[in-house]
């Protein structure tokens, strides 16, 4: 069972500017907070934990989707709208690492694989207390070797993680009890009033997102049951 130590640690972290110097080079930093509500299945005091993450984020959710695969589509749309080519960092708050296959079509089990394949300089941190497995178990040796330097995991947010530019929330209704999901969405909705702009999260129209292709399958072990579609 996860505790809240990582949240206390995270809220004390310094924020960085959108531009960061690397020697004589200056890179644009575009950071995404990717929250899948199924992360809170095993969290003690899930509403408090979500509230702490959103307080650390310092901004409300920009949009909400049901399927994680649809979030990737909307990240790309937002990046195009703001003239950014790629995110530099993604903080992946999820019960799963989402690198369960190398299919060319995006599904809810390979979202982070698609991220790291599409944006070869993007760094991903999987925020997880007790990982159920590792991407190395699912990806080919060649693929994992090319990803592993940009992928980290653990119960704390890395020091000096860049200031967030975008927050998305995935509700994952198939993997979360309805009562818990509704309570968590209330936290997301209430949180928007604590920020300067006070913008409500955009409820994405799901049919505009990627569709399922082929039969759905389930994966093991029990704690990692997830339909890939």
N, C-alpha and C positions, 0 to 999 in steps of 0.2 A: 504494500500500500504506500502510495506516495505521501510525502509531507510537504510543508510549505517553506522549507528552508531555502529552496532555490529561488522562491519569490522574494524573500527578504534580501538575498544576495543580489538578485537581478535589479531590484528597485534602487540599489545604491550605485549601479554602474553609471559611468559617465556617458553622455551622448556625444556623438561625433558629427561633424559637419557633412554636408552632402558632397563636398569635394575633399579628397584626402591626398596628401602628397606621398609619392613613392619615389624617393630619390629626386631626379629632375622631372619626373612625370606626375601629372595630376589626373586622377581618375574620378569619374562621376560615381558616386555611391547611391545606389537605389535599393532600398531595403524593404522586404515584404514580410509581414507577420501572417503566417498561414495557420489558422486555427481550425482543427477538426474537432467537433464537440465530442466525438467518441473518446477522445483523450481523457475526459472527465468521468468515464465509466468506473475507473478504479481509484479516483482521487477522494481523499477524505475532505469533507466540506467543499464540494465541487463549485458551488456558487461563489464562495469566498475566493477560491483559487482562480476562477475566471476573472473575477473583479480585480484581483491583484495583477493579473497579466495585462488586462486592459489599462489599468492605472500606469503600469510600467510603459505600455505602448505610447501613452500620451496623446492618443487620437482615437476617435470612434471607428467602428467597423465601416469600411467603405461599401461593401456589398456582402450579401448572404446567398449561398447556393445550397442545394440539397446534395448534389453529387460532387465529389472532390475533383473529378475530371473536368467539370465545368468551370472550376476556379481558374484553371490554367488558361482557358479561352479568354476569360475576363482580365487576367493579368496582361495578356498580350494586347488586348484592346486598350487597356489603360496606358501601357507603355507606348503604344503607337500614338495615343492621344497626347501624351506628354513629351513626345519626340525622344524617348529613351529607347535604346536598342535592346537592352537586356538588364535584368536586375543583377546587382553585385552580390546580394546576400538574401537568403530566405531562411527564416526561423520557422521550422516545421513542428508545430505543436499537435501531435497526433499519437494515437495508440499504435499506429503502424508506420513503418518507414516508407511505404508506398513505392518500393522498387522490386516488385514481385515478378516482373517479366520484362522482356525487351521487345514487346510487340510494337509495331509502328503506329498503331491506332491507340490513342490515349484511353485508358480506363482507370477506374478508381484505385486499382492496385499498382499502377505504374506511373503515377503523376510525377513523383520526384525523379524517376528515371528519365522521363520526358524533359523535365526541367534541366537536368544535368547534361543531357544529350543536346538539347536545343541551345543552351547558353553555356558554352564550355569554360567560362571564367567565373560562373556563379558559384558561390560557396553556400552550402546547405548545412544547417545544424538541426538535428532531430532532438527536440526536447523530450526526454523520456526518462523515467525513474528506473524501470525494470524492463529493458527491451526483451521482447519475446523471441527475436532472432536477429540476424544481421543481413544486410543486402548481399553480402558475399555468398550467402547460401542460395541466392536466387539468380544472381547475374553470372555471366561467363567470366572467366579469369581475366580475359583481356579488357572487358568493360569495367570490371571492378578496379583493376589496376589503374585505369584512366580516371576513375571517379574518386578513389579513396583519399587522395590528398585534399580534395575539396569538400569532403563529407565528414562531419563529426557528429557525435551523439553524447548525451549525458543529461543529468538532472538539473544542470545550471546553464544559464545563458552565458556564452563566452564574454570575457571582459572586452569592453570598448566595442560592443556590437553597434553597428551604425544606426543612426536615427531613422525611425521608420517613415516610409513614404506611403505605404499602403497596408491596410489590414483587411483580410477577408476571413469569412467564417463559413464553414461547411457544416450542415446540420446532421448529415448521415442518419436519416430516420430509420434505416434498416438495422443499425447497429447501436441504437441508443433508446432506452425506454422513453415513451412519449412524455411522461410526467417530468422526467429529468430534462429532456430536451426543451420542453416549454419553459421550465424554470431558468435554464441557461439562456434562452433567447430573451427572457425578460431582463436579465442582467445586461445582455448586449444592447437591448433597446434603451434601458435606463441610463446606460453609460454615455450615450450620445449627448445628453444634456450637461455633462461635466466639462465640455470642451468649448473653445471660443466660437467655432463656426456652428456648432449645434446641428450639424447635418445628420439626417437619419440614414441608416444603412440602406443601400439599394437592394431590394428584393429582386434578384435576377429572375427573369422569365425563363424557366428551365428549358422549354422546347428550342430556344435559340442556341443551346449548348450542344456539345458533341453527343451523338446518339450511341446506343449500345450496338455492338456488332458481334454476331455469333452467339453461341450458347453461353450462359453464365456458369461458372464453376465455383466451387468452394474449396478453400485451402485449409490445411491443418497446421499446427495443433489447435486445440479447442479455443484457446485465447486469441488466436489469430484468424478465426473464421471470418472470411471476408469474400463477398461475391465480386468477382472481377467483371465489371461491365461498364 
